[in-house]
Amino acid sequence: MNPIKFVSDLGFKSNHAYIGGFASIVIALFAWLVSRGKKSDDKAQSDRWGIFIGHWAPTFFAIGLALKQEEK
């Protein structure tokens, strides 16, 4: 079972994964900016949430590269 081929067969393209990567960067930045305006006791949790979302970007980009290879 090849998960990348399976996802490709479902109709997902590399561009979809790249968009997801860039969207996660924007969402992480937004979460971090919002955390700056909160009370100090809430900032740590908000910062962790922003970092968590930010870690999605490399995963989406890696999947995008794999899907690009599958598209060839």
N, CA, C and O atoms as a GROMACS GRO file, in nm:
protein
  288
    1MET      N    1   0.084  -0.119   0.000
    1MET     CA    2   0.000   0.000   0.000
    1MET      C    3   0.088   0.124   0.000
    1MET      O    4   0.172   0.142   0.089
    2ASN      N    5   0.069   0.207  -0.098
    2ASN     CA    6   0.142   0.333  -0.110
    2ASN      C    7   0.047   0.447  -0.075
    2ASN      O    8  -0.043   0.478  -0.154
    3PRO      N    9   0.065   0.510   0.041
    3PRO     CA   10  -0.028   0.616   0.082
    3PRO      C   11  -0.027   0.736  -0.012
    3PRO      O   12  -0.130   0.801  -0.030
    4ILE      N   13   0.087   0.768  -0.070
    4ILE     CA   14   0.094   0.882  -0.161
    4ILE      C   15   0.015   0.853  -0.288
    4ILE      O   16  -0.056   0.940  -0.338
    5LYS      N   17   0.027   0.732  -0.341
    5LYS     CA   18  -0.051   0.694  -0.459
    5LYS      C   19  -0.199   0.695  -0.427
    5LYS      O   20  -0.281   0.738  -0.508
    6PHE      N   21  -0.234   0.647  -0.309
    6PHE     CA   22  -0.375   0.646  -0.266
    6PHE      C   23  -0.431   0.788  -0.262
    6PHE      O   24  -0.540   0.813  -0.314
    7VAL      N   25  -0.356   0.880  -0.202
    7VAL     CA   26  -0.401   1.020  -0.193
    7VAL      C   27  -0.408   1.081  -0.333
    7VAL      O   28  -0.501   1.156  -0.363
    8SER      N   29  -0.311   1.048  -0.418
    8SER     CA   30  -0.312   1.098  -0.555
    8SER      C   31  -0.433   1.045  -0.632
    8SER      O   32  -0.497   1.119  -0.707
    9ASP      N   33  -0.464   0.918  -0.612
    9ASP     CA   34  -0.580   0.858  -0.679
    9ASP      C   35  -0.712   0.921  -0.633
    9ASP      O   36  -0.811   0.919  -0.706
   10LEU      N   37  -0.713   0.976  -0.512
   10LEU     CA   38  -0.833   1.046  -0.462
   10LEU      C   39  -0.852   1.182  -0.527
   10LEU      O   40  -0.957   1.244  -0.513
   11GLY      N   41  -0.749   1.228  -0.600
   11GLY     CA   42  -0.760   1.355  -0.671
   11GLY      C   43  -0.679   1.469  -0.611
   11GLY      O   44  -0.682   1.580  -0.663
   12PHE      N   45  -0.607   1.442  -0.503
   12PHE     CA   46  -0.524   1.546  -0.444
   12PHE      C   47  -0.401   1.569  -0.530
   12PHE      O   48  -0.338   1.474  -0.576
   13LYS      N   49  -0.367   1.692  -0.551
   13LYS     CA   50  -0.251   1.731  -0.630
   13LYS      C   51  -0.147   1.797  -0.539
   13LYS      O   52  -0.177   1.835  -0.426
   14SER      N   53  -0.026   1.808  -0.590
   14SER     CA   54   0.081   1.869  -0.512
   14SER      C   55   0.046   2.013  -0.474
   14SER      O   56   0.081   2.059  -0.365
   15ASN      N   57  -0.022   2.084  -0.563
   15ASN     CA   58  -0.060   2.222  -0.533
   15ASN      C   59  -0.150   2.231  -0.411
   15ASN      O   60  -0.140   2.327  -0.335
   16HIS      N   61  -0.236   2.132  -0.390
   16HIS     CA   62  -0.322   2.132  -0.271
   16HIS      C   63  -0.237   2.125  -0.145
   16HIS      O   64  -0.265   2.195  -0.047
   17ALA      N   65  -0.135   2.041  -0.146
   17ALA     CA   66  -0.048   2.028  -0.029
   17ALA      C   67   0.032   2.155  -0.007
   17ALA      O   68   0.051   2.197   0.108
   18TYR      N   69   0.080   2.217  -0.114
   18TYR     CA   70   0.156   2.342  -0.100
   18TYR      C   71   0.068   2.452  -0.042
   18TYR      O   72   0.112   2.530   0.043
   19ILE      N   73  -0.056   2.459  -0.086
   19ILE     CA   74  -0.150   2.558  -0.031
   19ILE      C   75  -0.171   2.532   0.118
   19ILE      O   76  -0.175   2.625   0.197
   20GLY      N   77  -0.184   2.404   0.156
   20GLY     CA   78  -0.197   2.370   0.297
   20GLY      C   79  -0.076   2.413   0.378
   20GLY      O   80  -0.090   2.459   0.491
   21GLY      N   81   0.043   2.398   0.320
   21GLY     CA   82   0.166   2.441   0.388
   21GLY      C   83   0.169   2.590   0.411
   21GLY      O   84   0.199   2.636   0.521
   22PHE      N   85   0.138   2.666   0.308
   22PHE     CA   86   0.138   2.811   0.323
   22PHE      C   87   0.025   2.857   0.416
   22PHE      O   88   0.043   2.952   0.493
   23ALA      N   89  -0.089   2.792   0.409
   23ALA     CA   90  -0.200   2.827   0.498
   23ALA      C   91  -0.161   2.802   0.644
   23ALA      O   92  -0.196   2.881   0.731
   24SER      N   93  -0.090   2.693   0.671
   24SER     CA   94  -0.051   2.666   0.810
   24SER      C   95   0.048   2.770   0.861
   24SER      O   96   0.047   2.802   0.980
   25ILE      N   97   0.133   2.822   0.773
   25ILE     CA   98   0.224   2.930   0.814
   25ILE      C   99   0.144   3.054   0.851
   25ILE      O  100   0.171   3.117   0.953
   26VAL      N  101   0.047   3.090   0.769
   26VAL     CA  102  -0.035   3.208   0.796
   26VAL      C  103  -0.116   3.189   0.925
   26VAL      O  104  -0.125   3.281   1.006
   27ILE      N  105  -0.173   3.071   0.944
   27ILE     CA  106  -0.251   3.045   1.064
   27ILE      C  107  -0.162   3.049   1.188
   27ILE      O  108  -0.203   3.102   1.292
   28ALA      N  109  -0.042   2.994   1.178
   28ALA     CA  110   0.052   2.998   1.292
   28ALA      C  111   0.089   3.141   1.326
   28ALA      O  112   0.094   3.178   1.443
   29LEU      N  113   0.116   3.222   1.224
   29LEU     CA  114   0.149   3.362   1.248
   29LEU      C  115   0.031   3.434   1.312
   29LEU      O  116   0.049   3.510   1.407
   30PHE      N  117  -0.089   3.410   1.262
   30PHE     CA  118  -0.209   3.470   1.319
   30PHE      C  119  -0.227   3.429   1.465
   30PHE      O  120  -0.257   3.512   1.550
   31ALA      N  121  -0.210   3.299   1.494
   31ALA     CA  122  -0.224   3.250   1.633
   31ALA      C  123  -0.121   3.316   1.724
   31ALA      O  124  -0.152   3.350   1.838
   32TRP      N  125   0.001   3.333   1.674
   32TRP     CA  126   0.105   3.396   1.754
   32TRP      C  127   0.072   3.543   1.780
   32TRP      O  128   0.088   3.592   1.892
   33LEU      N  129   0.025   3.615   1.676
   33LEU     CA  130  -0.011   3.755   1.693
   33LEU      C  131  -0.126   3.773   1.791
   33LEU      O  132  -0.126   3.866   1.871
   34VAL      N  133  -0.223   3.685   1.784
   34VAL     CA  134  -0.336   3.690   1.876
   34VAL      C  135  -0.288   3.665   2.019
   34VAL      O  136  -0.338   3.726   2.114
   35SER      N  137  -0.192   3.575   2.035
   35SER     CA  138  -0.142   3.543   2.170
   35SER      C  139  -0.072   3.663   2.234
   35SER      O  140  -0.066   3.672   2.357
   36ARG      N  141  -0.021   3.754   2.153
   36ARG     CA  142   0.046   3.873   2.206
   36ARG      C  143  -0.053   3.963   2.279
   36ARG      O  144  -0.014   4.038   2.369
   37GLY      N  145  -0.180   3.958   2.242
   37GLY     CA  146  -0.281   4.046   2.302
   37GLY      C  147  -0.351   3.987   2.423
   37GLY      O  148  -0.435   4.053   2.483
   38LYS      N  149  -0.318   3.865   2.458
   38LYS     CA  150  -0.386   3.800   2.571
   38LYS      C  151  -0.315   3.829   2.702
   38LYS      O  152  -0.202   3.879   2.704
   39LYS      N  153  -0.384   3.796   2.811
   39LYS     CA  154  -0.323   3.808   2.944
   39LYS      C  155  -0.204   3.714   2.952
   39LYS      O  156  -0.197   3.614   2.879
   40SER      N  157  -0.112   3.745   3.038
   40SER     CA  158   0.013   3.668   3.045
   40SER      C  159  -0.009   3.521   3.079
   40SER      O  160   0.071   3.437   3.037
   41ASP      N  161  -0.114   3.488   3.153
   41ASP     CA  162  -0.136   3.347   3.188
   41ASP      C  163  -0.185   3.264   3.069
   41ASP      O  164  -0.176   3.142   3.071
   42ASP      N  165  -0.238   3.330   2.964
   42ASP     CA  166  -0.287   3.260   2.846
   42ASP      C  167  -0.184   3.255   2.733
   42ASP      O  168  -0.198   3.177   2.639
   43LYS      N  169  -0.080   3.337   2.743
   43LYS     CA  170   0.016   3.350   2.633
   43LYS      C  171   0.091   3.220   2.605
   43LYS      O  172   0.111   3.184   2.489
   44ALA      N  173   0.132   3.149   2.709
   44ALA     CA  174   0.211   3.028   2.688
   44ALA      C  175   0.132   2.924   2.608
   44ALA      O  176   0.186   2.862   2.516
   45GLN      N  177   0.006   2.906   2.642
   45GLN     CA  178  -0.077   2.809   2.570
   45GLN      C  179  -0.098   2.853   2.426
   45GLN      O  180  -0.094   2.771   2.334
   46SER      N  181  -0.121   2.981   2.405
   46SER     CA  182  -0.141   3.032   2.269
   46SER      C  183  -0.014   3.018   2.186
   46SER      O  184  -0.021   2.984   2.068
   47ASP      N  185   0.100   3.044   2.248
   47ASP     CA  186   0.227   3.027   2.177
   47ASP      C  187   0.248   2.882   2.138
   47ASP      O  188   0.293   2.853   2.027
   48ARG      N  189   0.217   2.790   2.228
   48ARG     CA  190   0.231   2.647   2.196
   48ARG      C  191   0.138   2.608   2.082
   48ARG      O  192   0.177   2.530   1.995
   49TRP      N  193   0.017   2.660   2.081
   49TRP     CA  194  -0.077   2.630   1.974
   49TRP      C  195  -0.024   2.681   1.840
   49TRP      O  196  -0.034   2.612   1.739
   50GLY      N  197   0.033   2.803   1.839
   50GLY     CA  198   0.091   2.857   1.716
   50GLY      C  199   0.208   2.773   1.667
   50GLY      O  200   0.221   2.750   1.547
   51ILE      N  201   0.292   2.728   1.759
   51ILE     CA  202   0.405   2.644   1.720
   51ILE      C  203   0.355   2.510   1.666
   51ILE      O  204   0.409   2.459   1.568
   52PHE      N  205   0.253   2.453   1.730
   52PHE     CA  206   0.196   2.326   1.684
   52PHE      C  207   0.146   2.337   1.541
   52PHE      O  208   0.176   2.252   1.457
   53ILE      N  209   0.071   2.442   1.512
   53ILE     CA  210   0.020   2.462   1.376
   53ILE      C  211   0.135   2.487   1.280
   53ILE      O  212   0.132   2.440   1.166
   54GLY      N  213   0.238   2.559   1.325
   54GLY     CA  214   0.353   2.588   1.241
   54GLY      C  215   0.429   2.463   1.199
   54GLY      O  216   0.495   2.462   1.095
   55HIS      N  217   0.421   2.359   1.280
   55HIS     CA  218   0.489   2.234   1.244
   55HIS      C  219   0.418   2.158   1.133
   55HIS      O  220   0.474   2.064   1.078
   56TRP      N  221   0.296   2.197   1.100
   56TRP     CA  222   0.226   2.131   0.991
   56TRP      C  223   0.288   2.164   0.856
   56TRP      O  224   0.286   2.082   0.765
   57ALA      N  225   0.342   2.285   0.842
   57ALA     CA  226   0.392   2.332   0.712
   57ALA      C  227   0.494   2.237   0.650
   57ALA      O  228   0.478   2.201   0.533
   58PRO      N  229   0.598   2.194   0.721
   58PRO     CA  230   0.694   2.103   0.657
   58PRO      C  231   0.630   1.972   0.613
   58PRO      O  232   0.670   1.914   0.512
   59THR      N  233   0.532   1.926   0.690
   59THR     CA  234   0.463   1.802   0.652
   59THR      C  235   0.386   1.820   0.522
   59THR      O  236   0.394   1.736   0.432
   60PHE      N  237   0.313   1.930   0.511
   60PHE     CA  238   0.240   1.957   0.387
   60PHE      C  239   0.335   1.972   0.268
   60PHE      O  240   0.306   1.922   0.160
   61PHE      N  241   0.447   2.042   0.289
   61PHE     CA  242   0.543   2.059   0.180
   61PHE      C  243   0.605   1.926   0.139
   61PHE      O  244   0.626   1.902   0.020
   62ALA      N  245   0.635   1.840   0.235
   62ALA     CA  246   0.691   1.708   0.203
   62ALA      C  247   0.590   1.624   0.126
   62ALA      O  248   0.626   1.556   0.030
   63ILE      N  249   0.465   1.628   0.168
   63ILE     CA  250   0.361   1.555   0.096
   63ILE      C  251   0.346   1.612  -0.045
   63ILE      O  252   0.326   1.538  -0.141
   64GLY      N  253   0.356   1.745  -0.056
   64GLY     CA  254   0.349   1.809  -0.189
   64GLY      C  255   0.461   1.761  -0.281
   64GLY      O  256   0.437   1.736  -0.399
   65LEU      N  257   0.581   1.748  -0.227
   65LEU     CA  258   0.692   1.697  -0.308
   65LEU      C  259   0.669   1.552  -0.351
   65LEU      O  260   0.697   1.515  -0.464
   66ALA      N  261   0.618   1.471  -0.259
   66ALA     CA  262   0.590   1.332  -0.292
   66ALA      C  263   0.480   1.322  -0.396
   66ALA      O  264   0.488   1.240  -0.488
   67LEU      N  265   0.378   1.405  -0.383
   67LEU     CA  266   0.269   1.404  -0.482
   67LEU      C  267   0.321   1.453  -0.618
   67LEU      O  268   0.277   1.403  -0.722
   68LYS      N  269   0.413   1.547  -0.618
   68LYS     CA  270   0.471   1.596  -0.743
   68LYS      C  271   0.543   1.482  -0.815
   68LYS      O  272   0.532   1.470  -0.937
   69GLN      N  273   0.616   1.400  -0.740
   69GLN     CA  274   0.683   1.284  -0.798
   69GLN      C  275   0.580   1.183  -0.854
   69GLN      O  276   0.601   1.122  -0.958
   70GLU      N  277   0.471   1.168  -0.782
   70GLU     CA  278   0.365   1.075  -0.826
   70GLU      C  279   0.298   1.125  -0.952
   70GLU      O  280   0.255   1.044  -1.035
   71GLU      N  281   0.289   1.256  -0.970
   71GLU     CA  282   0.224   1.315  -1.086
   71GLU      C  283   0.307   1.297  -1.214
   71GLU      O  284   0.253   1.304  -1.325
   72LYS      N  285   0.435   1.274  -1.200
   72LYS     CA  286   0.523   1.260  -1.318
   72LYS      C  287   0.501   1.129  -1.389
   72LYS      O  288   0.566   1.102  -1.490
   0.00000   0.00000   0.00000
